[in-house]
Amino acid sequence: MTIARSPRVLVDATSVPADRGGVGRYLDGLLGALAVHTDIDLSVVCQRTDQERYSRILPNSQVIAAPAAAAHRPARLAWEQTGLPLLAQQVNASVLHSPFYTCPLRAGCPVTVTVHDATFFTEPEHYEKSRGTFFRSAIKTSLRRAERVIVPSKATRDELIRLLDADPTRIDVAYHGVDHTAFHVPSEDEKARVRARLGLSSSYLAFLGAKEPRKNVPNLIRGWIAAVKDRVEPPALVIAGGQGHDDEIDRVAAEVPANLRLLRPGYLRYADLPGFLGGAIICAYPSHGEGFGLPILEAMACGAPVLTTPRLSLPEVGGDAVAYTKPEAAQIAEDLAKLLDDPALRAKLGAAGLARAKEFNWASSAEAHVASWTRAVRHQG
């Protein structure tokens, strides 16, 4: 009788940026769940600045620091093609997982790649030309060279099949999860602390995410202005997250009437996110399209009523527990006004979102990843 051997997996975490962001949340959640998984033998290679962090998350796994030069993107991409395959051989990996679009062309073992979304193809106008060209090429290469491709939603899988004629038998869906300890219904003290830090004494609408054109922040600002400008006590709008590269945000922000408050605090402390999201009267995320939509899941887990768009994967995450709008400013304004005028609906959405968020967890995501890695090893064998 042949006894199936657990795969030895090398995860390349060197693509996590300094601000962590979405890919950082993905790997933190996934690796945290894998730390208690008994069916794999795990090694992780990461930036030197992340070695201590991942050593805490994975106390029983091998955590290796990449060369210091890999902190710079061009050098990291070059190391990915040369140094990473050598490292896979040194740790005797039976599968190499690349979690952010790119992978070695010749790894010496099966490779799996996470392709987070297909919006580089469906929404090309919302990306800088060089960035869009790079990621479209990376996705096409990964679809050709990887043993299996992991995606966070059925919508992403379907778009890759439709647009790129990807082989559906080699694509595995692994939904993201949410850390229900970190993202929770906040206490009144947590809400008050965030309001004090932001200098807010009244209600506010929240957006959390990168300032990319795809996120549709300018139309959110325009819709908010139209929805609240004539109200006696208009709620503020807080646009939190990284700076991104959407120059239109500055132009629209300059048009905000004097009686309204638009705040752009940049990154918030991780510990403040539940108070920020759960303390908002509405969390608005009118994106043109997402590969998953982690910000709306995190807001739902904090008990916030969410307004988003029914684009690509977002209905897979939100279901009937969120309100939907269209990306145009006039429709955002109309739907924001409806929610602002209906406290009962906001309370209903908050409760429904909290219940739905419990269906998403990193343990289930880890199981789906392990299943994909096992398929990759078996196919090679």
PLY file of the C-alpha trace (Angstrom):
ply
format ascii 1.0
element vertex 381
property float x
property float y
property float z
element edge 380
property int vertex1
property int vertex2
end_header
0.00 0.00 0.00
1.31 3.46 -0.95
0.94 6.12 1.73
0.35 9.63 0.33
3.08 11.97 1.45
2.20 15.51 2.53
3.43 18.09 0.03
6.38 20.26 1.05
5.35 23.75 0.04
7.56 26.80 -0.41
5.54 30.02 -0.32
7.21 33.08 -1.83
6.09 36.02 0.33
8.66 38.47 -1.05
5.96 40.29 -3.05
4.33 41.70 0.11
4.85 45.49 0.00
5.99 47.54 2.97
2.45 48.85 3.52
1.18 45.24 3.40
-2.14 46.13 1.71
-4.30 43.45 0.11
-1.55 40.93 -0.66
-0.25 41.32 2.89
-3.72 40.66 4.34
-4.06 37.63 2.06
-0.77 36.07 3.11
-1.15 36.91 6.80
-4.55 35.23 6.86
-3.54 32.27 4.74
-0.28 31.55 6.57
-1.94 31.97 9.95
-4.44 29.27 9.00
-1.72 27.05 7.54
0.22 27.30 10.82
-2.24 24.85 12.40
-2.68 22.69 9.30
-1.23 19.21 9.71
-1.31 18.07 6.08
1.58 20.13 4.69
5.22 20.81 5.40
5.61 24.57 4.94
8.54 26.90 4.24
8.24 30.62 3.58
10.68 33.04 1.98
10.04 36.72 2.66
11.59 40.16 2.81
14.06 40.58 5.68
11.75 43.11 7.31
8.99 40.45 7.45
11.07 37.55 8.80
10.25 38.18 12.44
6.56 38.66 11.65
6.23 35.39 9.76
8.32 33.55 12.34
5.69 34.54 14.91
2.84 33.49 12.63
4.58 30.20 11.73
6.52 29.08 14.84
6.90 25.52 13.53
7.85 26.33 9.94
11.03 27.40 8.20
11.04 31.14 7.50
13.84 32.31 5.20
14.92 35.88 4.48
15.44 36.75 0.83
18.55 38.71 -0.21
18.42 42.36 0.82
18.39 43.46 -2.83
15.01 41.76 -3.29
13.43 44.67 -1.42
13.57 46.54 -4.74
11.04 45.38 -7.30
13.30 44.93 -10.36
15.83 42.96 -8.29
13.04 40.91 -6.71
11.65 39.94 -10.11
15.14 38.93 -11.28
15.72 36.91 -8.09
12.34 35.23 -8.61
13.64 33.76 -11.88
17.05 32.65 -10.58
17.37 32.59 -6.79
13.87 31.33 -6.00
14.18 28.11 -8.05
17.52 27.41 -6.32
15.89 27.94 -2.94
13.05 25.58 -3.90
15.68 22.92 -4.60
17.50 23.61 -1.32
14.37 23.13 0.79
13.34 20.14 -1.34
9.99 21.72 -2.18
7.46 19.52 -3.93
5.47 22.61 -4.94
6.25 26.35 -5.08
3.45 28.84 -4.50
3.72 32.34 -5.97
0.97 34.48 -4.40
1.00 37.56 -6.63
0.63 36.99 -10.39
4.26 36.25 -11.35
6.25 33.04 -11.07
9.59 31.49 -12.13
9.59 30.20 -15.70
11.68 27.19 -14.67
11.28 26.23 -11.03
12.33 22.58 -10.99
9.06 21.65 -9.24
5.34 22.30 -9.83
4.33 25.94 -9.44
0.98 27.36 -8.37
0.16 31.05 -8.80
-2.53 33.26 -7.31
-4.13 35.52 -9.92
-6.12 37.97 -7.83
-8.30 39.50 -10.53
-8.86 39.90 -14.24
-9.55 43.64 -14.19
-6.29 44.33 -16.03
-8.23 42.94 -19.00
-11.82 43.95 -18.16
-10.97 47.50 -16.96
-7.68 48.37 -18.74
-8.49 52.08 -18.82
-8.24 52.22 -15.03
-4.55 51.28 -14.91
-1.38 53.12 -15.79
-0.23 51.84 -19.17
3.05 50.30 -17.98
1.42 48.63 -14.97
-1.41 47.21 -17.00
0.96 45.89 -19.66
3.17 44.22 -17.06
0.34 42.44 -15.23
-1.47 41.36 -18.39
1.75 39.74 -19.56
2.34 38.16 -16.12
-1.15 36.68 -16.02
-0.84 35.21 -19.51
2.54 33.71 -18.62
1.27 32.23 -15.36
-1.71 30.68 -17.11
0.69 28.97 -19.52
3.47 27.95 -17.14
1.89 27.25 -13.75
0.69 23.78 -12.92
-2.37 25.31 -11.28
-3.76 28.82 -10.90
-5.59 29.85 -7.73
-8.20 32.63 -7.92
-10.27 34.21 -5.11
-13.65 34.10 -6.85
-15.70 32.32 -9.48
-16.04 35.63 -11.32
-12.27 35.86 -11.74
-12.10 32.25 -12.92
-14.89 32.84 -15.44
-13.27 36.02 -16.80
-9.92 34.28 -17.30
-11.69 31.52 -19.21
-13.78 33.96 -21.26
-11.07 36.47 -22.10
-7.93 34.33 -22.25
-9.28 30.88 -23.06
-7.73 29.59 -19.82
-8.03 25.89 -19.11
-10.84 25.60 -16.51
-9.52 22.26 -15.26
-6.33 23.97 -14.01
-8.00 26.84 -12.10
-8.97 26.46 -8.44
-11.21 28.90 -6.55
-10.10 29.70 -3.00
-12.17 32.48 -1.44
-10.36 34.89 0.84
-11.26 34.90 4.49
-11.45 37.55 7.17
-9.78 37.61 10.57
-12.83 37.68 12.82
-10.71 38.60 15.84
-9.15 41.61 14.16
-12.33 42.66 12.32
-15.22 42.65 14.78
-18.17 44.76 15.84
-16.41 47.57 17.70
-17.21 48.81 21.17
-18.36 52.38 21.70
-14.89 53.13 23.09
-13.24 51.85 19.90
-15.54 54.02 17.79
-14.92 57.07 19.98
-11.15 56.61 19.81
-11.21 56.63 16.00
-13.51 59.67 15.86
-11.18 61.52 18.22
-8.13 60.65 16.12
-9.89 61.86 12.99
-11.26 64.97 14.69
-14.86 63.98 14.03
-17.75 64.93 16.30
-20.56 63.70 14.05
-21.43 60.82 11.70
-19.36 59.87 8.67
-19.25 57.68 5.59
-16.18 55.49 5.18
-14.09 54.28 2.26
-11.05 52.08 2.84
-8.78 51.05 -0.01
-6.14 52.04 -2.52
-6.67 55.28 -4.43
-6.69 53.63 -7.85
-8.99 54.73 -10.69
-10.69 51.32 -10.54
-11.90 52.08 -7.01
-14.03 54.97 -8.33
-13.28 57.38 -5.48
-13.94 60.58 -7.52
-17.51 59.48 -8.27
-17.96 58.50 -4.63
-16.98 62.04 -3.61
-19.31 63.55 -6.23
-22.17 61.27 -5.14
-21.60 62.09 -1.47
-21.66 65.84 -2.19
-24.95 65.55 -4.05
-26.49 63.32 -1.38
-25.60 65.40 1.70
-24.95 69.03 0.68
-28.47 70.23 1.58
-28.80 68.28 4.84
-28.90 70.09 8.17
-26.17 67.86 9.65
-24.33 66.37 6.66
-22.13 63.37 7.45
-18.43 63.67 6.64
-16.70 61.42 4.11
-13.46 59.74 5.19
-11.29 58.32 2.41
-8.69 56.13 4.15
-5.89 54.00 2.72
-2.83 54.45 0.53
-2.33 57.38 -1.81
-2.45 55.45 -5.09
-2.26 57.16 -8.47
-5.72 58.62 -9.14
-5.00 62.31 -9.77
-8.69 63.04 -10.33
-9.31 62.66 -6.60
-7.44 65.91 -5.88
-9.41 67.77 -8.55
-12.76 66.58 -7.21
-11.73 67.19 -3.59
-11.11 70.84 -4.47
-14.79 71.15 -5.42
-16.16 70.07 -2.01
-18.47 72.80 -0.63
-17.31 74.65 2.47
-20.12 73.19 4.61
-18.93 69.62 4.04
-15.95 67.73 5.50
-13.83 65.43 3.38
-11.00 63.74 5.30
-8.12 61.84 3.75
-6.07 60.51 6.68
-4.01 58.02 4.66
-3.25 54.70 6.34
-5.01 54.03 9.61
-3.58 51.87 12.35
-4.63 48.26 11.92
-6.07 48.22 15.43
-8.29 51.20 14.53
-9.94 49.58 11.50
-12.86 47.96 13.39
-13.69 51.28 15.04
-13.38 53.09 11.72
-15.45 50.64 9.65
-17.95 49.67 12.34
-18.38 53.28 13.42
-19.34 54.51 9.94
-22.95 55.25 9.14
-22.26 53.63 5.72
-19.17 51.98 4.23
-19.15 52.84 0.53
-17.10 50.94 -2.04
-18.43 51.74 -5.54
-15.66 49.91 -7.40
-15.70 49.32 -11.15
-14.73 45.70 -10.46
-12.82 43.47 -8.06
-11.20 40.07 -8.07
-12.66 39.49 -4.61
-13.51 42.59 -2.57
-11.77 42.16 0.78
-12.64 45.71 1.99
-16.39 45.02 1.84
-15.94 41.71 3.66
-13.94 43.41 6.41
-16.60 46.13 6.72
-19.34 43.47 6.92
-17.40 41.68 9.66
-17.43 44.94 11.64
-21.23 45.18 11.38
-21.25 48.12 8.98
-23.94 48.64 6.32
-22.18 48.42 2.95
-22.94 50.07 -0.39
-21.05 48.63 -3.35
-21.53 47.74 -7.02
-22.70 44.44 -8.54
-19.53 44.21 -10.61
-17.50 41.02 -11.13
-16.88 39.27 -7.79
-18.57 41.74 -5.45
-21.99 39.98 -5.45
-20.21 36.72 -4.57
-18.96 38.36 -1.40
-21.87 40.65 -0.54
-24.79 38.49 -1.66
-28.07 40.01 -0.46
-26.40 41.37 2.69
-25.23 44.63 1.08
-26.86 47.44 -0.91
-25.89 47.90 -4.54
-25.44 50.95 -6.71
-23.95 51.79 -10.10
-20.55 53.42 -10.64
-22.02 56.70 -11.89
-22.02 59.62 -9.45
-25.75 60.38 -9.85
-26.74 56.83 -8.96
-24.30 56.73 -6.03
-25.90 59.95 -4.75
-29.41 58.51 -5.04
-28.54 55.26 -3.29
-26.53 56.96 -0.54
-29.50 59.24 0.14
-31.85 56.25 0.42
-29.61 54.63 3.01
-29.10 57.85 4.95
-32.87 58.30 5.15
-33.55 54.72 6.28
-31.93 53.80 9.63
-33.90 50.55 9.76
-32.47 49.41 6.42
-28.95 50.32 7.57
-29.43 48.26 10.72
-30.79 45.34 8.68
-27.82 45.46 6.30
-25.36 45.66 9.18
-26.82 42.55 10.80
-27.05 40.67 7.50
-23.48 41.58 6.55
-22.17 40.42 9.91
-23.90 37.06 9.49
-22.66 36.62 5.93
-19.09 37.56 6.84
-18.98 34.57 9.20
-19.19 32.30 6.13
-15.72 33.47 5.03
-12.69 32.33 7.00
-9.01 31.71 6.35
-9.23 28.07 7.46
-11.48 27.29 4.49
-9.17 29.27 2.20
-6.19 27.29 3.49
-8.00 24.01 2.80
-8.63 25.11 -0.78
-4.96 26.06 -1.23
-3.76 22.74 0.17
-6.11 20.89 -2.18
-4.69 22.84 -5.14
-1.09 22.13 -4.09
-1.89 18.46 -3.68
-3.41 18.34 -7.18
-0.31 20.01 -8.60
2.00 17.43 -7.02
-0.17 14.49 -8.04
-0.39 15.66 -11.64
3.39 15.97 -11.85
3.79 12.55 -10.26
0 1
1 2
2 3
3 4
4 5
5 6
6 7
7 8
8 9
9 10
10 11
11 12
12 13
13 14
14 15
15 16
16 17
17 18
18 19
19 20
20 21
21 22
22 23
23 24
24 25
25 26
26 27
27 28
28 29
29 30
30 31
31 32
32 33
33 34
34 35
35 36
36 37
37 38
38 39
39 40
40 41
41 42
42 43
43 44
44 45
45 46
46 47
47 48
48 49
49 50
50 51
51 52
52 53
53 54
54 55
55 56
56 57
57 58
58 59
59 60
60 61
61 62
62 63
63 64
64 65
65 66
66 67
67 68
68 69
69 70
70 71
71 72
72 73
73 74
74 75
75 76
76 77
77 78
78 79
79 80
80 81
81 82
82 83
83 84
84 85
85 86
86 87
87 88
88 89
89 90
90 91
91 92
92 93
93 94
94 95
95 96
96 97
97 98
98 99
99 100
100 101
101 102
102 103
103 104
104 105
105 106
106 107
107 108
108 109
109 110
110 111
111 112
112 113
113 114
114 115
115 116
116 117
117 118
118 119
119 120
120 121
121 122
122 123
123 124
124 125
125 126
126 127
127 128
128 129
129 130
130 131
131 132
132 133
133 134
134 135
135 136
136 137
137 138
138 139
139 140
140 141
141 142
142 143
143 144
144 145
145 146
146 147
147 148
148 149
149 150
150 151
151 152
152 153
153 154
154 155
155 156
156 157
157 158
158 159
159 160
160 161
161 162
162 163
163 164
164 165
165 166
166 167
167 168
168 169
169 170
170 171
171 172
172 173
173 174
174 175
175 176
176 177
177 178
178 179
179 180
180 181
181 182
182 183
183 184
184 185
185 186
186 187
187 188
188 189
189 190
190 191
191 192
192 193
193 194
194 195
195 196
196 197
197 198
198 199
199 200
200 201
201 202
202 203
203 204
204 205
205 206
206 207
207 208
208 209
209 210
210 211
211 212
212 213
213 214
214 215
215 216
216 217
217 218
218 219
219 220
220 221
221 222
222 223
223 224
224 225
225 226
226 227
227 228
228 229
229 230
230 231
231 232
232 233
233 234
234 235
235 236
236 237
237 238
238 239
239 240
240 241
241 242
242 243
243 244
244 245
245 246
246 247
247 248
248 249
249 250
250 251
251 252
252 253
253 254
254 255
255 256
256 257
257 258
258 259
259 260
260 261
261 262
262 263
263 264
264 265
265 266
266 267
267 268
268 269
269 270
270 271
271 272
272 273
273 274
274 275
275 276
276 277
277 278
278 279
279 280
280 281
281 282
282 283
283 284
284 285
285 286
286 287
287 288
288 289
289 290
290 291
291 292
292 293
293 294
294 295
295 296
296 297
297 298
298 299
299 300
300 301
301 302
302 303
303 304
304 305
305 306
306 307
307 308
308 309
309 310
310 311
311 312
312 313
313 314
314 315
315 316
316 317
317 318
318 319
319 320
320 321
321 322
322 323
323 324
324 325
325 326
326 327
327 328
328 329
329 330
330 331
331 332
332 333
333 334
334 335
335 336
336 337
337 338
338 339
339 340
340 341
341 342
342 343
343 344
344 345
345 346
346 347
347 348
348 349
349 350
350 351
351 352
352 353
353 354
354 355
355 356
356 357
357 358
358 359
359 360
360 361
361 362
362 363
363 364
364 365
365 366
366 367
367 368
368 369
369 370
370 371
371 372
372 373
373 374
374 375
375 376
376 377
377 378
378 379
379 380
